[in-house]
Amino acid sequence: MGVTLVSGSLFFPEGELMLLMRRLLLATAVAGLLCATAFVAGYALHDGPSRRPTASGTGAVPTDEPSTPAVPRETPSATPRPAASPTPTPTPTPTEEPTLEPGPRLLGPGDDGDQVRDLQARLKQIFWFDADVTGTYGDVTEAAVRGFQAKRGIPVTGEVDQRTQDRLYAMTATPTDAELHNRGNTPGALDARCRTGRVLCIDKTSSTLRFVVDGVVKQTLDARFGASTTPTREGVHQVYLKDADHVSHLYGSSMPYSMFFDRGQAVHYSSDFAAVGYAGASHGCVNIRDYDGVAHLYDQVRVGDTVVVYWS
């Protein structure tokens, strides 16, 4: 006996209902198969090797294919400026010193007369001429002029030009009549105070110093004295100190063979007197320009000897 199903207002015979259900099951199975196939295909498409990150940010599935390593970004740095190189200092081109040329001849070998006599006396003042003043320009005078020129950077000719004469005149004083005629300084009369005992008798008038023992002159030397602002003090004194290697505490100058006689004033050798003659002056001391002569005097004089400074 068949069963009739009621659906809404429809009634299906039993045979048709069974056929309909089979078809529905078949359709459902086919649809499921299709869905499964699509799902598998989709999974295969999306789950393969990929170089892109997944949605969650995780990396792709590892693969045996070599991958290009990511190159780390470097923060660009400012392009360094090249250090400024120092500007080379140009090497100065050496300039040649101008060569001095001798001037016109004023005096030279073969000349005679008073001008030659004056020249010889001036050279003798500064120890370049070691002979008698004759007034004749010979070999000795020529050699003396050559030495003087060489010492002072003047063209060496052995003849006197204006440059040589100017330099010589600046270093010397006008020769005395005694110097021009080989007499040296002529001492004046001995002061009465110089005639007894051991005395350094210093005559300002004749610019001389005489060492006198009991009225007998043992030695005579040329002397130079203090300037008007620092005069050598006159009167009678005594040698109170001797110092062969003295150096001035006030002026720092060397005073060889010093024989002190009055408050710092002394008889001593003076290289300045030897160089410039009477053109200079001392600070009050009695200058001697003959080095060997004052060395000999130093050996003779004793502490306690009398010193007389006077005008004859």
C-alpha positions in Angstrom: 0.0 0.0 0.0 1.6 3.4 -1.2 2.2 6.4 1.2 1.1 9.8 0.1 3.2 12.8 1.4 1.7 16.1 1.9 3.8 19.3 1.2 1.8 22.4 1.4 -1.1 21.6 -0.8 0.8 19.2 -3.1 0.6 15.4 -2.9 3.3 13.2 -4.5 2.9 9.5 -5.3 5.5 7.4 -3.5 7.4 6.4 -6.7 7.9 9.9 -7.8 9.0 11.1 -4.4 11.8 8.5 -4.3 13.0 9.5 -7.7 13.0 13.1 -6.7 15.1 12.4 -3.6 17.7 10.5 -5.6 18.1 13.4 -7.9 18.5 15.7 -5.0 21.1 13.5 -3.4 23.0 13.2 -6.8 22.9 17.0 -7.3 24.1 17.5 -3.7 26.9 15.1 -4.3 27.9 16.7 -7.5 27.8 20.2 -5.9 29.9 19.0 -3.0 32.4 17.4 -5.4 32.6 20.6 -7.4 33.1 22.7 -4.2 35.8 20.4 -3.0 37.5 20.6 -6.4 37.3 24.3 -6.4 38.6 24.5 -2.9 41.6 22.3 -3.7 42.4 24.3 -6.8 42.2 27.5 -4.9 44.4 26.2 -2.2 46.9 25.0 -4.7 46.9 28.4 -6.3 47.3 30.4 -3.1 49.5 28.1 -1.1 52.3 27.7 -3.7 55.7 29.4 -3.4 55.5 33.1 -3.3 57.9 36.0 -2.8 55.2 38.2 -1.4 54.5 38.3 2.3 51.2 36.8 3.4 48.4 38.8 4.8 49.5 38.2 8.3 53.0 39.5 7.4 54.7 36.1 7.7 57.1 35.1 5.1 56.3 32.9 2.2 56.7 29.1 2.3 60.4 28.2 2.0 61.5 27.0 -1.4 64.7 25.4 -2.8 64.9 28.2 -5.4 67.7 30.7 -4.7 66.4 33.9 -3.5 68.0 37.3 -4.1 69.3 38.6 -0.7 67.8 41.8 0.4 70.2 44.7 0.1 70.1 46.7 3.3 69.4 50.4 2.8 72.1 52.7 3.7 71.3 56.1 5.1 72.7 58.5 2.6 75.4 60.6 4.1 76.3 64.1 3.2 79.0 64.2 0.6 82.1 65.2 2.4 83.7 68.3 1.2 87.3 68.0 0.2 89.7 69.5 2.8 91.0 72.8 1.6 94.7 72.3 0.8 97.0 75.0 2.1 98.0 77.5 -0.5 101.7 76.8 -1.1 103.9 79.7 -0.1 105.9 80.7 -3.1 109.7 80.3 -2.6 111.2 83.8 -2.6 113.6 84.3 -5.4 116.9 85.2 -3.9 117.9 88.6 -4.7 121.5 89.3 -5.3 123.2 91.9 -3.2 124.3 94.8 -5.3 128.0 94.7 -5.8 129.8 97.8 -4.5 132.0 99.5 -7.0 135.0 101.5 -5.9 134.7 105.2 -6.3 137.1 107.6 -8.1 140.6 107.5 -6.7 141.4 110.3 -4.2 144.8 109.0 -3.0 146.9 106.0 -4.0 150.4 104.5 -4.5 152.9 107.1 -5.6 151.3 110.1 -4.0 153.1 112.4 -1.6 152.2 115.3 0.7 150.2 116.4 3.7 147.1 114.4 2.7 149.1 111.2 2.7 150.6 112.2 6.1 147.1 112.7 7.5 146.0 109.4 6.1 148.9 107.5 7.7 148.4 109.3 11.1 144.7 108.4 11.1 145.4 104.7 10.2 148.0 104.7 13.0 145.4 105.9 15.5 143.4 102.7 14.9 146.4 100.4 14.6 146.3 99.8 10.8 149.6 101.6 10.1 152.6 100.4 12.1 155.4 102.6 10.7 156.6 106.2 10.8 154.4 108.8 9.2 156.3 109.8 6.1 153.8 111.5 3.7 154.7 109.0 0.9 152.1 106.5 -0.3 154.2 103.3 -0.5 153.6 99.6 -0.1 153.1 99.8 3.7 150.4 102.4 3.3 148.7 100.5 0.4 148.6 97.3 2.6 147.2 99.3 5.5 144.4 100.7 3.3 143.6 97.3 1.9 143.3 95.8 5.4 141.1 98.7 6.5 138.8 98.3 3.4 138.5 94.5 3.8 137.6 94.7 7.5 134.7 97.1 6.7 133.3 95.6 3.5 134.6 98.3 1.2 135.9 97.3 -2.2 139.5 96.4 -1.7 141.7 98.4 -4.0 144.5 99.8 -1.8 143.5 103.2 -3.0 141.5 105.8 -1.1 138.1 106.6 -2.5 135.4 108.8 -1.0 133.7 105.8 0.8 137.1 104.8 2.4 137.9 108.3 3.4 134.5 108.9 5.0 134.7 105.7 7.0 138.2 106.5 8.2 137.3 110.0 9.2 134.3 108.8 11.2 136.5 106.5 13.2 139.4 108.8 13.9 140.2 112.4 15.2 142.2 115.1 13.4 145.9 114.1 14.0 147.9 116.3 16.3 151.1 117.9 15.1 153.0 115.4 17.2 151.2 112.5 15.5 151.9 113.9 12.0 155.6 114.1 12.8 156.1 110.9 14.8 156.5 112.6 18.2 153.5 111.1 19.8 152.0 113.1 22.7 154.6 115.3 24.3 154.1 115.3 28.1 154.2 118.6 29.9 156.2 119.4 33.0 156.0 117.0 35.9 153.8 118.3 38.7 155.7 118.8 42.0 153.5 116.1 43.5 154.8 113.6 41.0 158.4 113.9 42.1 158.4 111.9 45.3 157.6 108.2 45.7 155.8 105.9 43.3 153.3 108.0 41.3 151.0 107.6 38.3 151.3 111.2 37.0 148.3 111.9 34.6 148.6 115.1 32.6 145.3 116.2 31.0 146.9 118.9 28.9 149.2 116.6 27.0 146.9 113.5 27.3 149.6 111.4 28.8 150.2 109.1 31.7 153.7 108.7 33.2 154.8 106.2 35.8 157.3 108.0 37.9 159.5 106.5 40.7 161.3 109.0 42.9 161.3 111.6 40.1 162.4 109.2 37.3 160.0 108.6 34.5 159.8 104.8 34.0 157.0 104.6 31.3 154.9 107.0 29.2 151.5 106.2 27.7 148.9 108.1 25.7 145.7 108.6 27.7 142.1 109.6 27.1 139.7 111.0 29.8 136.1 111.4 30.7 133.6 113.5 28.8 132.5 116.9 30.1 129.4 115.2 31.7 131.5 112.5 33.4 135.0 114.1 33.9 138.0 112.4 35.3 138.4 113.8 38.8 141.5 115.8 39.4 143.7 115.9 42.5 145.7 113.4 44.5 144.4 109.8 44.9 145.8 106.3 45.7 145.4 103.0 43.9 143.0 101.0 46.2 142.2 98.0 43.9 143.7 96.2 41.0 141.7 93.8 38.7 143.2 92.5 35.5 139.9 91.1 34.2 137.4 93.7 35.4 134.0 94.2 33.7 132.0 97.3 34.5 128.9 96.7 36.7 127.3 99.9 35.4 128.0 99.6 31.6 128.8 95.9 31.1 132.0 96.8 29.2 135.4 95.1 29.6 138.1 97.0 31.6 141.3 95.0 31.3 144.1 95.8 33.7 142.0 98.1 35.9 143.8 100.1 38.6 141.1 101.9 40.6 142.0 105.2 42.3 138.9 107.2 43.1 135.3 106.0 43.6 135.1 103.7 40.6 137.4 105.6 38.3 140.4 103.6 37.1 143.3 103.5 34.7 142.6 100.7 32.3 142.9 99.5 28.7 140.2 100.7 26.3 139.5 98.9 23.0 137.3 101.8 22.0 140.2 104.2 22.5 142.3 101.9 20.4 139.6 101.9 17.6 138.4 105.5 17.5 141.2 107.4 19.2 140.3 110.8 20.7 137.0 110.9 18.9 135.5 109.2 21.9 135.6 109.6 25.7 135.3 107.6 28.9 132.8 107.7 31.7 135.5 109.2 33.9 138.2 106.6 33.7 141.7 107.1 32.3 141.7 105.1 29.1 144.9 103.6 27.7 145.0 102.4 24.1 148.4 100.5 24.2 147.4 97.0 25.4 150.9 95.7 25.9 152.0 99.0 27.5 149.1 99.0 30.1 149.7 95.3 30.8 153.4 96.2 31.7 152.2 99.1 33.8 149.8 96.9 35.7 152.7 94.6 36.6 154.7 97.6 38.0 152.0 99.4 40.0 151.1 98.4 43.5 148.0 99.0 45.7 148.8 102.2 47.7 150.7 104.0 44.9 149.9 107.7 44.5 147.8 108.9 41.5 148.0 112.6 40.5 145.6 114.0 37.9 146.3 117.6 36.8 146.7 120.1 34.0 150.3 121.0 33.1 
